[in-house]
Amino acid sequence: MFAPVGWISLNDIVSQLKWIIAEDLYYGLIDYDGEDIFELVWLFTLETDEIAVCLPSGEALPASRMLLHTSDPSLSANDHIDLIVGTIGSAHAAKQSTKPLSEFELKNRYGPFLHLPVIFLEASFTEFCEQLQGTSRSSNDPDTVSVSSVQNLSPAPNLSPKAVSEGIIQLFDNGELSKFDDAKDQLGKEMSVRQFRFAWNMARLHRPDISKPGRKPARTIS
């Protein structure tokens, strides 16, 4: 897809994460499989600071984060965008919606931004992948990540973002989750604040009420 220099399209992000998972390049520290792909992409959109669309001129125009809100991170589409297509209004295609909107309705809703590619800063995506693998770039080589060095790391599944997020969810469901700092002390004392926030945001995808202040009541299952 199309993106200005220094940016990456949503479509390309999906493709690259699929390739990463298929090739096991990020690298056994976290047990992801193909079914996690959409959850990972939605998590990236939650983590990243800047969201934009690519104008026909090739310029990046800032866009609202509300375009990327999802109530079910296991699905490829929300109310506006299909991750696989990666353009404004793509969630309303006939194959994605039981009541697809007509082109006329879509133009009324999105105006001149209909069908524009959604893009993100490439540096943000690179940093996301580094967090995902549980390591960072070598200070001696700012442009590459050593495959061998990552594969030789000792796995620490209890501190992987996925494992820690599951612990956060368990605390929340049991009514034992109070605030971010307390949860970090309990589940991720050895993690940096940014690393733990990554896991915290992953948990929020499944329990949006985690973001609300105060102690969380036990979750009831009807």
C-alpha positions as CSV (number, residue, x, y, z in Angstrom):
1,M,0.0,0.0,0.0
2,F,1.0,3.7,-0.2
3,A,2.6,5.7,2.5
4,P,5.0,8.7,2.7
5,V,8.6,8.2,3.5
6,G,8.9,7.4,7.2
7,W,5.4,6.0,7.4
8,I,3.9,2.5,7.0
9,S,0.4,1.6,5.9
10,L,-2.0,-0.5,8.0
11,N,-2.2,-3.1,5.3
12,D,1.6,-3.5,5.4
13,I,1.6,-3.8,9.2
14,V,-0.8,-6.7,9.0
15,S,1.3,-8.3,6.3
16,Q,4.5,-7.9,8.2
17,L,3.1,-9.2,11.5
18,K,1.7,-12.3,9.6
19,W,5.2,-12.9,8.2
20,I,6.8,-12.4,11.6
21,I,4.5,-15.0,13.2
22,A,4.8,-17.4,10.3
23,E,8.6,-17.2,10.3
24,D,8.8,-17.2,14.1
25,L,11.1,-14.2,13.9
26,Y,10.0,-12.6,17.2
27,Y,11.2,-15.3,18.4
28,G,9.7,-17.7,20.8
29,L,9.7,-15.4,23.8
30,I,5.9,-15.0,23.3
31,D,3.7,-17.8,22.2
32,Y,1.7,-16.2,19.4
33,D,0.0,-18.0,16.5
34,G,-1.9,-16.9,13.5
35,E,-5.1,-16.4,15.4
36,D,-3.5,-13.6,17.4
37,I,-2.8,-11.4,14.4
38,F,-5.7,-9.1,14.6
39,E,-5.3,-8.7,18.4
40,L,-1.6,-7.7,17.8
41,V,-2.6,-5.1,15.2
42,W,-5.3,-3.5,17.3
43,L,-2.8,-3.5,20.2
44,F,-0.3,-1.6,18.0
45,T,-3.0,1.0,17.1
46,L,-3.6,1.4,20.9
47,E,0.1,1.8,21.6
48,T,1.1,4.1,18.9
49,D,1.2,7.9,19.3
50,E,0.3,9.1,15.8
51,I,-2.4,8.0,13.3
52,A,-2.8,9.5,9.9
53,V,-4.2,9.0,6.4
54,C,-2.2,9.2,3.3
55,L,-3.6,11.9,1.0
56,P,-3.6,11.5,-2.8
57,S,-0.7,14.1,-2.8
58,G,1.4,11.7,-0.7
59,E,1.1,13.9,2.5
60,A,0.2,12.5,5.9
61,L,-2.9,14.0,7.5
62,P,-3.5,13.3,11.2
63,A,-6.6,11.2,11.9
64,S,-8.9,10.6,14.9
65,R,-8.0,7.6,17.1
66,M,-11.7,6.9,17.3
67,L,-11.4,5.4,13.8
68,L,-9.5,2.5,15.4
69,H,-11.6,1.8,18.4
70,T,-12.7,-1.9,18.6
71,S,-14.9,-3.8,20.9
72,D,-13.7,-7.2,19.7
73,P,-9.9,-7.4,19.0
74,S,-10.2,-10.9,17.6
75,L,-12.0,-9.5,14.5
76,S,-10.4,-7.9,11.5
77,A,-12.9,-5.0,11.3
78,N,-14.4,-2.4,13.6
79,D,-17.0,0.2,12.7
80,H,-14.8,2.0,10.2
81,I,-11.8,0.0,9.0
82,D,-11.0,-3.6,7.9
83,L,-7.4,-4.2,9.0
84,I,-6.6,-6.4,6.0
85,V,-7.7,-3.6,3.6
86,G,-6.4,-0.8,5.7
87,T,-8.5,2.1,4.3
88,I,-11.1,4.4,5.6
89,G,-14.6,2.9,5.2
90,S,-13.3,-0.6,4.3
91,A,-15.3,-2.2,7.2
92,H,-18.5,-1.5,5.3
93,A,-17.6,-3.7,2.3
94,A,-20.2,-6.4,1.5
95,K,-18.0,-9.3,2.7
96,Q,-17.4,-7.6,6.0
97,S,-20.8,-6.2,6.9
98,T,-24.3,-7.8,7.1
99,K,-25.7,-4.4,6.1
100,P,-23.0,-2.8,3.9
101,L,-23.4,0.8,3.1
102,S,-23.7,2.1,-0.4
103,E,-21.0,4.1,-2.0
104,F,-23.3,7.2,-1.7
105,E,-23.7,6.5,2.1
106,L,-20.0,6.0,2.6
107,K,-19.2,9.3,0.8
108,N,-21.7,11.1,3.0
109,R,-20.1,9.6,6.1
110,Y,-16.4,10.0,5.3
111,G,-16.4,12.7,2.6
112,P,-13.1,13.0,0.7
113,F,-11.3,10.7,3.1
114,L,-13.2,7.6,2.0
115,H,-10.8,4.8,0.8
116,L,-7.7,6.7,2.0
117,P,-5.0,4.4,3.4
118,V,-4.5,4.5,7.2
119,I,-0.8,5.0,8.1
120,F,1.5,5.1,11.1
121,L,5.0,6.2,11.8
122,E,7.4,3.4,10.7
123,A,9.6,4.0,13.8
124,S,6.6,3.3,16.1
125,F,6.0,0.0,14.4
126,T,9.7,-0.9,14.7
127,E,9.6,-0.1,18.4
128,F,6.4,-2.1,18.8
129,C,8.1,-5.2,17.2
130,E,11.0,-4.8,19.5
131,Q,8.7,-4.7,22.5
132,L,6.9,-7.7,21.2
133,Q,10.1,-9.8,20.9
134,G,11.2,-8.7,24.4
135,T,14.4,-7.1,23.4
136,S,15.8,-3.9,21.8
137,R,18.2,-3.1,19.0
138,S,21.9,-3.4,19.7
139,S,23.5,-0.1,20.5
140,N,26.3,-1.1,18.0
141,D,23.9,-1.6,15.2
142,P,21.0,0.8,15.2
143,D,19.5,-0.5,11.9
144,T,19.2,-4.2,12.5
145,V,18.1,-6.7,15.1
146,S,20.4,-9.8,15.4
147,V,18.4,-12.9,14.9
148,S,20.9,-15.1,16.6
149,S,21.1,-12.8,19.7
150,V,17.4,-12.9,20.1
151,Q,17.1,-16.7,19.6
152,N,19.8,-17.2,22.2
153,L,18.0,-15.3,24.9
154,S,16.6,-17.3,27.8
155,P,12.8,-17.3,27.5
156,A,11.0,-15.6,30.3
157,P,7.3,-16.5,29.7
158,N,6.2,-15.1,33.0
159,L,7.3,-11.6,31.9
160,S,6.1,-11.8,28.3
161,P,3.5,-9.1,27.5
162,K,0.9,-11.8,26.8
163,A,1.6,-13.7,30.1
164,V,1.6,-10.5,32.2
165,S,-1.6,-9.3,30.5
166,E,-3.3,-12.6,31.4
167,G,-2.3,-12.0,35.0
168,I,-3.8,-8.5,34.9
169,I,-7.0,-9.9,33.5
170,Q,-7.1,-12.5,36.3
171,L,-6.7,-9.9,38.9
172,F,-9.4,-7.8,37.3
173,D,-11.8,-10.7,37.1
174,N,-11.2,-11.5,40.7
175,G,-11.8,-7.9,41.8
176,E,-8.2,-7.7,43.0
177,L,-6.9,-5.1,40.5
178,S,-6.5,-1.7,42.1
179,K,-4.2,0.6,40.2
180,F,-1.4,0.4,37.6
181,D,1.5,0.8,40.0
182,D,0.3,-1.8,42.4
183,A,-0.3,-4.3,39.6
184,K,3.2,-3.6,38.3
185,D,4.7,-4.3,41.7
186,Q,2.8,-7.6,41.9
187,L,3.2,-8.9,38.3
188,G,6.1,-7.1,36.7
189,K,8.4,-5.5,39.2
190,E,11.4,-6.3,36.9
191,M,9.8,-4.7,33.9
192,S,10.1,-1.1,32.9
193,V,7.1,1.1,33.1
194,R,6.8,1.1,29.3
195,Q,7.0,-2.7,29.1
196,F,4.4,-3.2,31.7
197,R,2.1,-0.6,30.1
198,F,2.4,-2.6,26.9
199,A,0.9,-5.7,28.8
200,W,-1.6,-3.4,30.5
201,N,-2.9,-2.2,27.2
202,M,-3.0,-5.7,25.9
203,A,-5.3,-6.6,28.8
204,R,-7.4,-3.5,28.2
205,L,-8.3,-4.9,24.7
206,H,-10.2,-7.7,26.5
207,R,-11.3,-5.8,29.6
208,P,-11.9,-2.1,28.6
209,D,-13.0,-1.2,32.2
210,I,-9.4,-1.8,33.4
211,S,-8.7,1.8,32.2
212,K,-11.2,3.2,34.7
213,P,-9.8,4.7,37.9
214,G,-10.2,3.0,41.3
215,R,-10.3,-0.7,42.5
216,K,-12.1,-2.9,40.0
217,P,-15.0,-5.0,41.2
218,A,-15.0,-8.7,40.6
219,R,-16.2,-9.5,37.1
220,T,-19.5,-11.4,37.0
221,I,-20.2,-13.9,34.2
222,S,-23.9,-14.2,33.3
